[in-house]
Amino acid sequence: MKIVISSTGEDLNAQVDPRFGRCRYFLIIDIETMKYESISNESSTSSGGAGIQAAQIVARTGAEVVLTGNMGPNAFQTLSAAEIKVFTGANGTIKDVIEKYKKGELKKIESATVERHFGMKVIGKGFGRG
């Protein structure tokens, strides 16, 4: 079975990126063979519509499942229309998350887990006192 995981890097040792639409990479993994490829998320820097665009990228991979930290409403709706199951609460390395998924430790969602534009929030621009 082919799954897609939102990632900060391009290999199985990378950390899961909790922001689906704004993650840097998607890792496409065959969980039976553990063969994988990474693709850059070209929508990560979009001014708007990143979730929908990211979901369309994932749908074109032929994946059956997405593992991520959070999922906004537009991305969730797009993935649902493509009959792709979404599991959230993923954190740690890509390898760790695959094992959590195999053990049934991730939550399959039926709706978005965050509001629109969640991934655009910027924390820590250096102007505060800390």
CORJOZI-V90049 format. One line per field, one symbol per residue. ss: DSSP state (H for helix, E for strand, C for the rest). psi: psi as a letter, one per 20 degrees, with the letter a starting at -180 (. if undefined). A space follows every 50 residues. Layout:
ss->???
psi->???
This chain:
ss->CEEEEEECCCCCCCEECCECCCCCEEEEEECCCCCEEEEECHHHHCCCCH HHHHHHHHHHCCCCEEECCECCHHHHHHHHHCCCEEEECCCCEHHHHHHH HHCCCCEECCCCCCCCCHHHCCCCCCCCCC
psi->ppqpppqiajriirqppioghjqhqppopoigijqrqqqpniihjqiqjh gggghhgghiijqhqpprgrprhggggghghjkpqpprjprbrggghggg ghikiqppqirqirrqjgiipppmijiri.
